[in-house]
Amino acid sequence: MQSMTPARLITSASHALLVCLLLGGGVVGDRRKRQAQPLSNGAPGPNMCKIQHVVGSNDKYFTHCVAKHLKLICERPTYERWECCSGFTRKGRDPGCPVEKPLGNVMETAKDLKLTRFVQLAEKSDLSFDLSNYGPYTAFIPTDEAIAAASPRTASALSSSNTDHPLLSYHVAPGRLNISTFRDRDQELVTLHGGDKIRVNKYAYGVATVNCARIIRPDELATNGVVHVIDKVITPLDVYGTLAERVAADDHFSQFNLAMLVSDMANKLKAKKTSFTVLAPTDKAFAKLPRDVLTRILSDADTAEKVLERHIIRGVYCADAIVVSVGLKTLDNARLLFRCKRDGLLVNDARVVFPDMVASNGVLHGIDTVLLPDYVKSASDILNEMSMETFLELASMAGLNDTLDDSNVTIFSPTDTAFKALPRGFLAAMKNNASELEKLIKYHTVSGRVTDENVIGDTTLPTRAGLALKVKVKITRKGMTVDKAIVDSETRECKDAVIHKIHKVLVPTEKSLLQLLEDDPDMSEFLKMLHQSGIAEMLLPDGSYTLTAPNNRAFSKLNEKQLQKIIENPIRLKKFVQRHVLPQVILKCTIPDPGIYTMISMQLDATDFAFGGPPKKLYVNKHAVVVSDDILASNGVLYKIDHVLPCSCEPTLRTDRGHYINDHRYRRLRY
């Protein structure tokens, strides 16, 4: 059977929902029941059905299925008209369609439907006698236009002098099979053509096909069967062989055929027990690929298989199955978007140029673009597709383009928006300092393949910026975080790299928590307590801690005599300081809003982090306000707070105004 041109595809695809005719409030079934309530649907007369016409074509659709769903069919607008329902006709000037037609046999029904060419061909063979006198039969009859459009070879087979099994008999199956009895996928029916089978498929919106010919008028009842009108002449599937054989026999797909032979996919596409839809790029499509990519596909079995799996879908999806759009899963679990457009069918950005090339185990569509999986792309290509323009620009300025494409690497790439959110002048300073720019880019790359499937939370990963510069990894209910950035769910993987999208730039820091405190005069009191209590020596350089560090003003609010007694007592001081140290990193981006994030301190009291306001602020144990960002250090994160935290170890600790800091009323007082 000849493949359809894109123009013809539009016409056939626009038949999308005519199979709704006669179904669910349709016109088959109990005609007397419909006649008893002829105007319940607002019709201008009895036994009239609202028809949806497609602008710019002769196609029309019953609105039982499409009125509320499809105002556009393949991007073409529709309008409505009233016509006689199936089985009824007009009488003079009487309103509506009051005359019910009597049922005839299959041949008489075909004549009534004006399927003239089929009737003429059937009368030249024994088929006419059978369809008139025996049965029951299910006849899939092409329109006159479909028979006229058939190839000379097919037309010759239709009028073959072989009266026993002319091609016409391939359109007839024993039994009365209404469209409602068809299964959703890949139902095979034995025909009168020597036992050859036809393949029936049902899709969304009531679309049904037979060997990818659309059923455009279903369920026309006859006394000895049922007639389904189709828009193409169908031929036995075995004539074309399997999908593998169909590809091999077509000169348009020689490169695709070679890729099948390089991999083991040819054998899979020869199997007759499983049906597939194959999207085969033409040789012109392969010619558009970079030479190195094409060479890998045609010489490396693993690469060839990965590419071919992206082009194969389980089940049979004819072109007419796509009325608007649908996502279908490939063998490699990717989803392809099929869209019916005014000018044809698209699969992602590839255009279908040879639709509905049927085979014994599926259907093949020729496309004009190779659908490359990430596996065969470089990391730079994927970053470009993800619109990481600033990251790529900075990598180029740092001379690190080639290193992005190194094998066995993980890249945490900030979005362009993330770079714009950096402090003013930061990016300009980076661009003017080659070594710092190189460090910044390398800080976003980690050796090895890091995914949320294999990473362990509360750990650090050495970056390519140096052994001392590590990113902190956490696993939370929000997902994986690195430093202060939540890793986006849009993770891409190629053969050599894993690419994670993040929405904050990772800024390397080599300063420890103690060094951050030493650089801040406002934290001198807490720093002094850290050293005096011995906790400072316990903060390991490669550890992961969170300090909720009161600033000097927070200590000034305490009763001076009580504070001095704590400082002079090593045991009390150690517990008091431990109350402000947490043994894990807690980042602001992981704290729920609304909600509470609770962690046990080294002193064993609970520390609660929660957002409150207005204005929106981060609180620790309800009354201490975080007066800084979450400041990253090489061994943890620092939060500056404006009050010391209540501690079970100091139940009598008071403020300089005499209030117990453990008293809930203290939290409502202004200090």
C-alpha positions as CSV (number, residue, x, y, z in Angstrom):
1,M,0.0,0.0,0.0
2,Q,1.4,3.4,-0.9
3,S,2.3,5.7,1.9
4,M,0.3,8.9,2.4
5,T,1.6,12.3,1.6
6,P,1.6,14.9,4.3
7,A,-1.3,16.7,2.6
8,R,-3.4,13.6,2.5
9,L,-2.4,12.9,6.1
10,I,-4.2,16.1,7.2
11,T,-7.4,15.1,5.5
12,S,-7.4,11.7,7.0
13,A,-6.3,12.9,10.4
14,S,-9.2,15.3,10.4
15,H,-11.6,12.4,10.3
16,A,-10.7,12.1,14.0
17,L,-14.0,11.5,15.7
18,L,-16.5,10.4,13.1
19,V,-16.4,7.0,14.7
20,C,-18.5,8.5,17.4
21,L,-21.4,8.3,14.9
22,L,-24.0,5.9,16.2
23,L,-22.3,5.5,19.6
24,G,-23.4,6.7,23.1
25,G,-26.5,8.6,22.2
26,G,-25.8,7.7,18.6
27,V,-28.2,6.7,16.0
28,V,-27.9,2.9,15.9
29,G,-29.5,0.8,18.5
30,D,-33.2,1.5,19.3
31,R,-34.4,3.8,16.5
32,R,-37.9,3.8,18.0
33,K,-36.5,5.2,21.3
34,R,-34.8,8.1,19.5
35,Q,-38.0,8.7,17.5
36,A,-39.9,8.8,20.8
37,Q,-37.9,11.8,22.0
38,P,-36.9,13.5,18.7
39,L,-36.3,17.0,20.0
40,S,-34.6,16.4,23.4
41,N,-31.3,17.6,22.0
42,G,-32.6,20.8,20.6
43,A,-32.8,19.5,17.0
44,P,-35.0,21.5,14.5
45,G,-36.9,18.3,13.8
46,P,-37.1,14.6,14.7
47,N,-34.3,12.2,14.1
48,M,-31.7,14.9,13.3
49,C,-28.1,14.9,14.5
50,K,-25.8,17.8,15.0
51,I,-22.7,17.5,12.8
52,Q,-19.5,19.4,13.3
53,H,-17.9,20.4,10.0
54,V,-14.2,21.3,9.7
55,V,-13.4,24.6,8.0
56,G,-11.5,24.2,4.7
57,S,-12.5,20.5,4.2
58,N,-15.4,18.2,3.5
59,D,-14.9,16.4,6.7
60,K,-17.6,16.3,9.3
61,Y,-18.0,14.9,12.9
62,F,-20.9,14.0,15.1
63,T,-20.8,16.3,18.1
64,H,-21.8,13.6,20.6
65,C,-18.1,13.2,21.2
66,V,-16.4,16.4,20.2
67,A,-18.7,19.4,20.9
68,K,-17.2,20.1,24.4
69,H,-13.8,18.7,23.7
70,L,-12.5,19.7,20.3
71,K,-13.2,23.2,19.0
72,L,-10.2,22.6,16.7
73,I,-9.4,19.5,14.8
74,C,-5.8,19.4,13.7
75,E,-5.7,23.2,14.3
76,R,-8.7,23.7,12.0
77,P,-11.8,25.5,13.4
78,T,-15.2,23.8,13.2
79,Y,-18.8,24.8,12.8
80,E,-22.1,23.0,13.4
81,R,-25.0,21.8,11.1
82,W,-28.0,19.5,11.5
83,E,-28.4,16.4,9.3
84,C,-30.6,13.3,9.2
85,C,-29.4,10.7,11.6
86,S,-28.3,7.4,10.2
87,G,-31.3,5.2,9.1
88,F,-33.7,8.1,8.6
89,T,-34.5,10.4,5.7
90,R,-36.6,13.5,4.9
91,K,-40.1,13.5,3.6
92,G,-41.1,16.5,1.5
93,R,-41.3,19.6,3.6
94,D,-42.0,17.8,6.8
95,P,-39.7,18.9,9.7
96,G,-36.7,16.8,10.5
97,C,-36.3,13.3,9.1
98,P,-39.4,11.4,9.9
99,V,-39.0,8.4,7.5
100,E,-37.2,5.4,8.9
101,K,-35.4,3.4,6.2
102,P,-36.0,-0.4,6.2
103,L,-32.9,-2.6,6.8
104,G,-31.4,-4.4,3.8
105,N,-28.6,-6.9,3.4
106,V,-25.0,-5.9,3.3
107,M,-25.0,-5.2,-0.4
108,E,-28.2,-3.2,-0.2
109,T,-26.8,-1.2,2.7
110,A,-23.7,-0.5,0.7
111,K,-25.8,0.8,-2.2
112,D,-27.8,3.0,0.2
113,L,-24.6,4.4,1.5
114,K,-23.6,5.2,-2.1
115,L,-20.5,2.9,-1.9
116,T,-20.9,2.4,-5.7
117,R,-17.5,1.3,-6.7
118,F,-17.4,-1.4,-4.0
119,V,-20.8,-2.7,-5.1
120,Q,-19.7,-2.8,-8.8
121,L,-16.6,-4.7,-7.9
122,A,-18.4,-7.1,-5.6
123,E,-21.0,-7.8,-8.3
124,K,-18.2,-9.0,-10.6
125,S,-17.3,-11.8,-8.1
126,D,-19.0,-14.3,-5.9
127,L,-18.7,-11.8,-3.0
128,S,-21.9,-10.1,-4.0
129,F,-24.0,-13.3,-3.7
130,D,-22.5,-14.1,-0.3
131,L,-23.1,-10.5,1.1
132,S,-26.6,-10.7,-0.1
133,N,-27.6,-14.1,1.0
134,Y,-25.3,-15.4,3.8
135,G,-23.8,-14.1,6.9
136,P,-23.6,-12.5,9.3
137,Y,-20.6,-10.5,8.0
138,T,-18.7,-7.4,9.0
139,A,-17.8,-5.4,5.9
140,F,-15.1,-2.7,6.0
141,I,-16.0,-0.8,2.8
142,P,-13.8,1.9,1.3
143,T,-15.5,5.1,-0.1
144,D,-15.5,5.7,-3.8
145,E,-12.8,8.3,-3.3
146,A,-10.6,5.8,-1.5
147,I,-10.9,3.2,-4.3
148,A,-10.2,5.9,-6.9
149,A,-7.1,6.9,-5.0
150,A,-5.7,3.3,-4.8
151,S,-2.5,2.5,-6.7
152,P,-2.8,0.8,-10.1
153,R,-1.6,-2.5,-8.5
154,T,-4.1,-2.3,-5.7
155,A,-6.9,-1.4,-8.1
156,S,-6.0,-4.4,-10.3
157,A,-6.1,-6.7,-7.3
158,L,-9.6,-5.4,-6.4
159,S,-11.0,-6.3,-9.7
160,S,-9.0,-9.6,-10.0
161,S,-10.5,-12.4,-12.0
162,N,-9.8,-14.7,-9.1
163,T,-13.4,-15.0,-7.9
164,D,-12.5,-17.1,-4.9
165,H,-10.3,-14.7,-3.1
166,P,-10.2,-11.2,-4.7
167,L,-8.7,-8.4,-2.6
168,L,-12.2,-7.2,-2.1
169,S,-12.8,-10.2,0.2
170,Y,-10.0,-9.0,2.5
171,H,-12.5,-6.2,3.5
172,V,-15.0,-8.8,4.9
173,A,-14.9,-10.7,8.2
174,P,-17.3,-13.3,9.5
175,G,-19.7,-12.3,12.2
176,R,-21.5,-9.1,13.2
177,L,-19.0,-6.9,14.9
178,N,-20.1,-3.5,16.1
179,I,-17.4,-1.0,16.9
180,S,-18.3,-1.2,20.6
181,T,-17.2,-4.8,20.6
182,F,-13.7,-4.0,19.3
183,R,-10.9,-4.1,21.9
184,D,-8.7,-1.0,22.5
185,R,-5.5,-2.3,21.0
186,D,-4.4,-4.6,18.2
187,Q,-7.4,-6.8,17.7
188,E,-7.0,-9.2,14.8
189,L,-10.0,-10.4,12.7
190,V,-9.8,-13.3,10.2
191,T,-11.2,-12.3,6.8
192,L,-12.7,-14.1,3.9
193,H,-9.4,-13.5,2.0
194,G,-8.0,-17.0,2.6
195,G,-7.9,-16.5,6.3
196,D,-5.7,-13.4,6.2
197,K,-6.1,-11.1,9.2
198,I,-6.9,-7.5,9.5
199,R,-5.8,-5.4,12.5
200,V,-8.3,-3.2,14.3
201,N,-7.3,-0.5,16.7
202,K,-9.3,1.9,18.9
203,Y,-7.9,5.1,20.3
204,A,-8.9,8.2,22.2
205,Y,-11.9,10.3,21.2
206,G,-13.6,7.3,19.6
207,V,-11.1,7.0,16.8
208,A,-10.9,3.5,15.2
209,T,-8.8,2.1,12.4
210,V,-8.5,-1.0,10.3
211,N,-4.9,-1.5,9.0
212,C,-4.5,2.2,9.7
213,A,-7.5,3.0,7.5
214,R,-9.9,5.2,9.4
215,I,-13.4,4.0,10.1
216,I,-15.3,7.2,9.2
217,R,-18.9,5.8,9.4
218,P,-19.3,2.8,11.8
219,D,-22.1,0.5,12.6
220,E,-24.4,0.7,9.6
221,L,-26.7,-2.2,10.4
222,A,-27.8,-4.8,7.8
223,T,-30.1,-7.8,8.1
224,N,-27.1,-10.1,7.7
225,G,-24.3,-8.1,9.3
226,V,-22.9,-4.6,9.7
227,V,-21.0,-2.1,7.5
228,H,-18.2,0.1,8.6
229,V,-17.1,2.7,6.0
230,I,-13.3,3.3,5.8
231,D,-11.2,6.0,4.1
232,K,-8.6,3.7,2.4
233,V,-8.4,0.4,0.6
234,I,-6.6,-2.1,2.8
235,T,-4.3,-4.9,1.7
236,P,-3.1,-8.0,3.6
237,L,-0.4,-7.1,6.1
238,D,1.7,-10.1,5.3
239,V,2.4,-8.6,1.9
240,Y,4.7,-6.1,3.5
241,G,6.4,-8.5,5.9
242,T,7.6,-7.5,9.3
243,L,8.8,-4.0,10.3
244,A,12.4,-5.1,9.9
245,E,11.7,-6.3,6.4
246,R,9.7,-3.2,5.5
247,V,12.6,-1.0,6.6
248,A,15.1,-3.1,4.7
249,A,13.1,-2.9,1.5
250,D,12.7,0.9,1.4
251,D,15.6,3.0,0.1
252,H,14.6,5.9,2.2
253,F,15.7,4.1,5.4
254,S,19.1,2.6,4.5
255,Q,20.9,4.3,7.4
256,F,18.2,3.3,9.9
257,N,18.4,-0.3,8.6
258,L,22.2,-0.2,9.1
259,A,21.7,0.9,12.7
260,M,19.3,-2.0,13.2
261,L,21.9,-4.4,11.9
262,V,24.6,-2.9,14.1
263,S,22.4,-3.4,17.1
264,D,20.2,-6.4,17.8
265,M,17.1,-4.4,17.0
266,A,16.5,-6.0,13.7
267,N,15.7,-9.3,15.4
268,K,13.3,-7.6,17.8
269,L,11.4,-6.0,14.9
270,K,11.1,-9.4,13.2
271,A,9.1,-10.8,16.0
272,K,5.5,-11.3,15.1
273,K,4.0,-11.8,18.5
274,T,4.6,-8.2,19.6
275,S,3.5,-5.1,17.7
276,F,5.4,-1.8,17.5
277,T,5.2,1.7,16.1
278,V,8.5,2.6,14.5
279,L,9.5,6.2,13.8
280,A,12.2,5.7,11.1
281,P,14.3,8.8,10.3
282,T,15.0,9.0,6.5
283,D,18.5,9.0,5.1
284,K,18.2,12.8,4.7
285,A,17.5,13.0,8.5
286,F,20.7,11.1,9.3
287,A,22.6,13.3,7.0
288,K,21.9,16.3,9.2
289,L,23.7,14.7,12.2
290,P,27.2,15.7,13.1
291,R,29.7,13.3,11.5
292,D,31.0,12.0,14.9
293,V,27.5,11.3,16.2
294,L,26.5,9.5,12.9
295,T,29.7,7.4,13.1
296,R,29.0,6.3,16.6
297,I,25.4,5.4,15.8
298,L,26.4,3.3,12.8
299,S,29.4,1.6,14.4
300,D,28.8,1.2,18.1
301,A,26.1,-1.4,19.0
302,D,25.3,0.2,22.4
303,T,24.9,3.7,20.9
304,A,22.8,2.3,18.0
305,E,20.5,0.5,20.4
306,K,20.0,3.6,22.6
307,V,19.1,5.7,19.5
308,L,16.7,3.1,18.0
309,E,14.9,2.6,21.4
310,R,14.0,6.3,21.3
311,H,12.3,5.6,17.9
312,I,10.2,2.6,18.8
313,I,6.9,2.5,20.7
314,R,5.0,-0.6,21.9
315,G,1.6,-1.0,20.2
316,V,0.3,0.3,16.9
317,Y,-0.4,4.0,16.6
318,C,-1.6,5.1,13.2
319,A,-1.4,8.7,12.1
320,D,-5.1,9.1,12.3
321,A,-5.0,8.2,16.0
322,I,-3.6,11.7,16.7
323,V,-6.4,14.3,16.6
324,V,-4.9,17.0,18.8
325,S,-1.9,15.7,20.7
326,V,-0.8,12.7,22.8
327,G,2.3,11.7,24.6
328,L,3.6,8.1,24.0
329,K,6.3,6.2,25.8
330,T,9.2,4.8,23.8
331,L,11.2,1.6,24.6
332,D,13.8,3.7,26.6
333,N,10.9,5.2,28.7
334,A,11.1,8.6,27.1
335,R,7.9,10.4,26.2
336,L,7.4,11.7,22.7
337,L,4.7,14.3,22.0
338,F,2.6,13.6,18.9
339,R,0.8,16.7,17.5
340,C,-1.7,17.0,14.7
341,K,-1.1,20.3,12.9
342,R,-2.6,22.0,9.9
343,D,0.3,20.9,7.7
344,G,0.8,17.4,9.0
345,L,1.8,15.3,12.0
346,L,4.8,16.2,14.3
347,V,6.7,14.0,16.7
348,N,8.4,16.4,19.1
349,D,10.1,18.6,16.4
350,A,10.3,15.9,13.7
351,R,7.8,15.9,10.9
352,V,6.2,12.7,9.7
353,V,6.9,12.5,6.0
354,F,5.8,8.9,5.3
355,P,2.9,8.0,7.5
356,D,1.1,4.7,8.0
357,M,3.5,2.2,6.4
358,V,1.8,-0.9,7.8
359,A,3.6,-4.2,8.5
360,S,2.6,-7.6,9.8
361,N,3.7,-6.6,13.3
362,G,3.1,-2.9,13.5
363,V,3.3,0.3,11.6
364,L,6.2,2.5,10.5
365,H,6.2,6.3,10.1
366,G,9.1,8.0,8.2
367,I,10.3,11.2,10.0
368,D,12.6,14.0,8.8
369,T,14.7,14.3,12.0
370,V,16.6,11.9,14.2
371,L,15.3,11.9,17.8
372,L,18.6,11.8,19.7
373,P,18.5,10.5,23.3
374,D,20.7,12.3,25.8
375,Y,22.9,9.3,25.9
376,V,24.6,10.2,22.6
377,K,24.8,13.9,23.3
378,S,27.7,15.8,24.9
379,A,27.3,17.6,28.2
380,S,27.7,20.9,26.4
381,D,24.9,20.0,24.0
382,I,22.6,19.2,26.8
383,L,23.5,22.4,28.7
384,N,22.7,24.3,25.6
385,E,19.3,22.6,25.3
386,M,18.6,23.5,28.9
387,S,19.3,27.2,28.1
388,M,22.2,27.4,30.6
389,E,23.7,30.2,28.5
390,T,25.5,32.1,31.3
391,F,27.1,28.9,32.7
392,L,28.4,28.0,29.3
393,E,29.6,31.5,28.6
394,L,31.6,31.5,31.9
395,A,33.0,28.1,31.3
396,S,34.2,29.3,27.9
397,M,35.8,32.4,29.4
398,A,37.6,30.1,31.9
399,G,38.8,27.8,29.1
400,L,36.8,24.9,30.6
401,N,34.5,24.0,27.7
402,D,36.4,20.7,27.0
403,T,36.4,19.7,30.7
404,L,32.6,19.9,30.7
405,D,32.6,17.1,28.2
406,D,35.0,14.9,30.2
407,S,33.8,11.4,31.0
408,N,32.4,10.4,34.4
409,V,31.5,13.9,35.7
410,T,28.5,15.5,37.4
411,I,27.6,19.1,36.7
412,F,25.5,21.3,38.9
413,S,24.5,24.0,36.5
414,P,22.8,27.2,37.8
415,T,20.1,28.8,35.7
416,D,20.6,32.2,34.0
417,T,18.1,33.6,36.6
418,A,20.4,32.3,39.4
419,F,23.4,34.2,38.1
420,K,21.3,37.4,37.8
421,A,20.4,37.0,41.5
422,L,24.0,37.2,42.6
423,P,25.1,40.4,44.4
424,R,25.8,43.3,42.2
425,G,29.3,43.3,40.8
426,F,30.0,39.7,41.8
427,L,29.8,38.4,38.3
428,A,31.8,41.2,36.8
429,A,34.5,40.6,39.4
430,M,34.6,36.9,38.5
431,K,35.0,37.7,34.8
432,N,38.0,39.9,35.6
433,N,39.7,37.3,37.7
434,A,40.6,34.2,35.6
435,S,41.6,32.0,38.5
436,E,38.5,32.8,40.6
437,L,36.3,32.2,37.6
438,E,37.9,28.9,37.0
439,K,37.4,28.0,40.6
440,L,33.8,29.0,40.5
441,I,33.0,26.8,37.4
442,K,35.0,23.8,38.8
443,Y,33.2,24.1,42.1
444,H,30.0,23.2,40.2
445,T,31.6,19.9,38.9
446,V,32.1,16.7,40.7
447,S,33.9,13.6,39.5
448,G,31.7,10.6,39.2
449,R,28.0,10.2,38.5
450,V,25.9,11.7,41.3
451,T,22.2,11.1,41.3
452,D,19.5,11.1,43.9
453,E,19.5,7.3,43.5
454,N,23.1,6.8,44.7
455,V,23.9,9.8,46.8
456,I,24.0,9.7,50.6
457,G,22.6,12.7,52.6
458,D,24.6,14.7,55.1
459,T,27.8,14.2,53.3
460,T,30.3,16.2,51.3
461,L,31.5,15.8,47.7
462,P,35.0,16.9,46.6
463,T,34.7,19.2,43.7
464,R,37.1,19.7,40.8
465,A,38.0,23.1,42.3
466,G,40.3,21.3,44.8
467,L,40.3,18.9,47.7
468,A,39.6,21.6,50.2
469,L,36.5,22.8,48.3
470,K,33.6,20.4,48.9
471,V,29.9,20.8,48.3
472,K,27.5,19.7,51.1
473,V,24.8,17.3,50.1
474,K,21.5,16.7,51.9
475,I,18.5,14.6,51.1
476,T,15.3,16.2,52.4
477,R,11.6,15.9,51.6
478,K,12.1,18.7,49.1
479,G,14.7,16.5,47.3
480,M,18.5,16.7,47.1
481,T,20.3,19.9,47.9
482,V,23.9,20.9,47.3
483,D,25.1,23.7,49.5
484,K,22.2,26.2,49.5
485,A,20.6,25.1,46.2
486,I,17.8,22.6,45.8
487,V,18.5,20.3,42.9
488,D,15.8,20.6,40.2
489,S,13.9,17.4,39.2
490,E,15.0,18.0,35.6
491,T,18.1,15.9,35.7
492,R,19.7,14.9,32.3
493,E,22.2,12.1,31.7
494,C,24.4,11.4,28.8
495,K,27.1,8.8,28.3
496,D,29.8,10.9,30.0
497,A,27.9,13.1,32.5
498,V,25.0,13.8,34.8
499,I,23.6,17.4,34.6
500,H,21.6,18.8,37.4
501,K,19.7,22.1,37.2
502,I,20.0,24.3,40.3
503,H,18.5,27.7,41.0
504,K,21.3,29.2,43.1
505,V,25.0,29.7,42.2
506,L,27.3,27.7,44.4
507,V,29.9,30.1,45.8
508,P,33.0,28.3,47.1
509,T,34.1,29.0,50.7
510,E,37.4,27.9,52.3
511,K,36.6,29.5,55.7
512,S,35.6,27.3,58.7
513,L,32.9,28.2,61.1
514,L,35.4,29.5,63.6
515,Q,37.0,31.7,61.0
516,L,33.7,33.2,60.1
517,L,33.1,34.1,63.8
518,E,36.6,35.5,64.1
519,D,36.0,37.8,61.1
520,D,32.8,39.2,62.7
521,P,33.3,41.5,65.7
522,D,29.6,41.2,66.6
523,M,30.1,37.5,67.4
524,S,33.1,37.9,69.8
525,E,31.2,36.8,72.9
526,F,30.0,33.5,71.5
527,L,33.4,32.8,69.9
528,K,35.0,33.3,73.3
529,M,32.6,30.8,74.9
530,L,33.3,28.3,72.1
531,H,37.0,28.3,72.9
532,Q,36.6,28.5,76.7
533,S,34.2,25.5,76.7
534,G,36.4,23.4,74.5
535,I,33.7,23.1,71.8
536,A,35.8,24.9,69.3
537,E,38.3,22.1,69.3
538,M,35.5,19.6,68.7
539,L,34.3,21.2,65.5
540,L,36.2,19.1,63.0
541,P,37.5,20.7,59.8
542,D,35.6,18.2,57.7
543,G,32.5,18.0,59.8
544,S,29.0,19.2,59.2
545,Y,27.6,21.5,61.8
546,T,25.0,24.2,62.3
547,L,25.7,27.0,64.7
548,T,22.8,29.1,66.0
549,A,25.1,31.7,67.3
550,P,23.8,34.5,69.5
551,N,25.3,37.9,68.6
552,N,26.8,40.2,71.2
553,R,23.5,42.1,71.7
554,A,21.8,38.8,72.6
555,F,24.2,38.3,75.5
556,S,23.8,41.8,76.6
557,K,20.1,41.1,77.3
558,L,21.0,38.4,79.9
559,N,21.4,38.9,83.7
560,E,25.1,39.7,83.9
561,K,25.8,37.9,87.2
562,Q,24.1,34.7,86.0
563,L,25.9,34.7,82.7
564,Q,29.2,35.2,84.5
565,K,28.6,32.2,86.7
566,I,27.9,30.1,83.7
567,I,31.1,31.2,82.1
568,E,33.1,30.4,85.2
569,N,31.6,26.8,85.5
570,P,33.2,24.6,82.7
571,I,30.4,22.0,82.8
572,R,27.6,24.6,82.7
573,L,29.4,26.5,80.0
574,K,29.9,23.4,77.8
575,K,26.2,22.5,78.0
576,F,25.1,26.1,77.3
577,V,27.3,26.3,74.2
578,Q,26.3,22.8,73.0
579,R,22.7,24.1,73.2
580,H,23.6,26.3,70.2
581,V,25.4,23.6,68.1
582,L,23.6,21.1,65.9
583,P,25.4,18.0,64.6
584,Q,24.1,18.4,61.0
585,V,23.8,21.0,58.4
586,I,20.4,22.7,58.2
587,L,19.9,25.0,55.2
588,K,17.3,27.6,54.9
589,C,16.1,26.2,51.6
590,T,15.2,22.9,53.3
591,I,13.0,24.4,56.0
592,P,9.3,24.0,55.2
593,D,7.1,27.0,54.9
594,P,4.7,26.6,56.5
595,G,5.9,24.0,58.9
596,I,8.6,23.4,61.5
597,Y,12.0,21.8,61.0
598,T,13.3,20.2,64.3
599,M,16.8,19.0,65.1
600,I,18.3,17.9,68.4
601,S,21.2,20.0,69.6
602,M,24.4,18.6,70.9
603,Q,23.1,19.4,74.4
604,L,20.0,17.2,73.6
605,D,17.3,20.0,73.7
606,A,15.2,20.3,70.5
607,T,15.9,23.2,68.2
608,D,12.9,24.3,66.0
609,F,13.3,26.3,62.8
610,A,10.2,27.9,61.4
611,F,9.2,30.9,59.3
612,G,6.9,33.5,60.8
613,G,5.8,37.1,60.3
614,P,4.8,39.4,58.8
615,P,7.3,40.6,57.9
616,K,8.6,37.1,57.0
617,K,11.5,36.0,59.2
618,L,13.1,32.8,60.2
619,Y,12.7,32.0,63.9
620,V,14.6,29.5,66.1
621,N,12.5,28.1,69.0
622,K,9.9,30.8,68.3
623,H,11.5,33.8,69.9
624,A,15.1,34.0,68.5
625,V,15.1,35.7,65.1
626,V,17.8,34.8,62.5
627,V,19.4,38.1,61.7
628,S,21.7,36.8,58.9
629,D,21.5,34.6,55.9
630,D,22.5,30.9,56.3
631,I,26.2,31.5,55.9
632,L,28.1,28.6,54.5
633,A,31.4,27.5,55.9
634,S,33.8,24.7,54.9
635,N,32.5,22.6,57.8
636,G,28.9,23.7,58.2
637,V,26.5,26.7,58.3
638,L,26.2,29.7,60.6
639,Y,23.0,31.4,61.7
640,K,23.3,34.6,63.7
641,I,20.4,35.0,66.1
642,D,19.3,37.9,68.3
643,H,18.5,35.9,71.5
644,V,20.2,33.0,73.3
645,L,18.2,29.8,73.2
646,P,16.3,28.5,76.2
647,C,18.1,25.5,77.7
648,S,16.9,22.9,80.1
649,C,20.4,23.0,81.5
650,E,19.8,26.6,82.8
651,P,16.1,26.7,83.9
652,T,16.6,29.8,86.1
653,L,18.5,32.0,83.6
654,R,17.0,35.4,83.5
655,T,17.2,38.5,81.3
656,D,18.6,41.8,82.6
657,R,14.9,42.8,83.3
658,G,14.3,39.7,85.4
659,H,12.3,37.6,83.1
660,Y,13.0,33.8,82.8
661,I,14.1,33.1,79.3
662,N,12.4,29.7,79.5
663,D,9.1,31.5,80.3
664,H,6.8,31.6,77.2
665,R,5.9,35.2,78.1
666,Y,9.5,36.2,77.5
667,R,9.0,35.4,73.8
668,R,6.3,38.1,73.6
669,L,8.4,40.8,75.2
670,R,10.4,43.2,73.2
671,Y,14.1,43.3,73.9
